Amino acid sequence: DLQDSAVGQKPLDYARDNNTLAATENFSLQQGRGGSPGFYVVLPVYRPGAPQASFEDRRANIMGFVRGTFQFDLVADEVFSGIAAPVNFFLFEAGAGDDPTALPVYVRQNGAMSDERVARGYLLAQTVTWTRSIRAADRYWEVVAVPPKGSSLVRHDRAWIVLGAGLLIT
């Protein structure tokens, strides 16, 4: 039952009404490593050949949804595992942008997933940081990249340009 909570209902309505892919916010999964943060994406499926031009058409002709569930830390770890640069990555929920006390939902330090959580404001106060948004369906997360203490990236601005270009291409 995809409509089992308020977390699940909002993306269903958005996907159906806009004929687009939509994602939930992070929530605690009861599968995999139970209690891990995760999200799912849904894509509406309409009756074949039925009109989908208007809001009313889409509501009248919906047949169901295709759903994919993702364990957040495993997906993030797979994305960042291919980056060999000596950089620590911190992912924040999209709404954390105004909150300096917000804690990351994912941390990768010294090339491995980490449970160490550092407040967003502390990270952004570092001398050298790089921030960008990433998107899955209609959900956004903020990536904050910080070189480890003693890294040559702290002293070389061009290294940040190479890192940023590599991440954008990825």
ZAGU-355370 format. One record per residue (C-alpha): x, y, z. Coordinates in steps of 0.02 Angstrom, whole numbers, padded with zeros to 5 digits, always signed. Layout:
N
XYZ ...
// end
This chain:
170
+00000+00000+00000 +00092+00155-00061 -00033+00268+00027 +00014+00205+00200 +00071+00373+00268 +00085+00558+00236 +00264+00527+00177 +00200+00415+00038 +00044+00510-00014 +00125+00675-00066 +00236+00603-00204 +00093+00494-00269 -00019+00646-00290 +00121+00750-00367 +00172+00613-00490 -00008+00576-00542 -00060+00758-00562 +00097+00812-00656 +00136+00651-00753 +00314+00649-00687 +00434+00554-00577 +00420+00602-00392 +00515+00552-00235 +00476+00542-00049 +00579+00626+00083 +00698+00514+00180 +00611+00398+00303 +00658+00244+00404 +00652+00087+00296 +00589-00074+00371 +00680-00180+00242 +00863-00211+00206 +00960-00161+00361 +00796-00111+00448 +00792+00066+00516 +00908+00134+00381 +00860+00298+00298 +00786+00278+00125 +00668+00351-00002 +00567+00290-00147 +00522+00361-00317 +00358+00335-00409 +00308+00353-00590 +00124+00356-00638 +00053+00229-00761 -00103+00281-00859 -00225+00181-00964 -00150+00148-01136 -00213+00270-01266 -00309+00374-01136 -00286+00563-01139 -00165+00638-01014 -00168+00820-01069 -00263+00892-00922 -00262+00872-00734 -00436+00792-00743 -00380+00670-00880 -00232+00612-00777 -00339+00585-00621 -00473+00491-00719 -00351+00379-00814 -00223+00329-00682 -00197+00141-00670 -00059+00136-00540 +00123+00174-00508 +00293+00098-00539 +00396+00115-00379 +00581+00097-00339 +00643+00099-00159 +00821+00152-00118 +00923+00136+00041 +00995+00311+00048 +01167+00274+00121 +01201+00131-00001 +01153+00238-00152 +01257+00386-00092 +01404+00273-00052 +01399+00198-00227 +01396+00371-00306 +01544+00436-00205 +01648+00276-00203 +01712+00310-00379 +01791+00476-00329 +01974+00451-00284 +02009+00631-00232 +02054+00659-00049 +01890+00744-00004 +01761+00717+00132 +01579+00725+00075 +01427+00774+00178 +01249+00763+00109 +01109+00868+00185 +00922+00867+00154 +00873+01011+00039 +00789+01111+00178 +00948+01118+00283 +01011+01270+00187 +00956+01395+00319 +00997+01291+00473 +01179+01295+00532 +01140+01157+00660 +01075+01034+00528 +01163+00866+00528 +01204+00772+00367 +01104+00619+00313 +01262+00542+00239 +01448+00563+00274 +01596+00494+00177 +01766+00527+00256 +01937+00459+00209 +01861+00358+00067 +01730+00265+00170 +01554+00290+00236 +01559+00364+00411 +01438+00386+00556 +01523+00548+00612 +01399+00692+00596 +01456+00873+00593 +01341+01025+00594 +01320+01112+00426 +01374+01282+00496 +01540+01211+00557 +01577+01136+00386 +01538+01295+00292 +01651+01394+00409 +01802+01295+00344 +01925+01389+00234 +01891+01284+00080 +01724+01203+00042 +01627+01160-00115 +01437+01147-00115 +01316+01090-00249 +01140+01022-00260 +01101+00849-00324 +00930+00790-00380 +00832+00628-00383 +00661+00650-00465 +00589+00807-00381 +00696+00796-00221 +00858+00889-00189 +01006+00862-00073 +01153+00977-00042 +01329+00906-00057 +01465+00990+00045 +01642+00936+00002 +01783+00977+00122 +01965+00924+00104 +02036+00831+00254 +02156+00926+00365 +02330+00929+00289 +02267+00892+00113 +02350+00977-00035 +02176+01029-00093 +02173+01158+00047 +02321+01247-00033 +02278+01227-00219 +02124+01311-00289 +02145+01227-00459 +02121+01057-00379 +01947+01113-00325 +01907+01162-00504 +01958+00987-00564 +01857+00905-00425 +01704+01011-00462 +01713+00975-00649 +01732+00789-00615 +01580+00787-00500 +01474+00884-00625 +01520+00762-00763 +01481+00614-00648 
// end
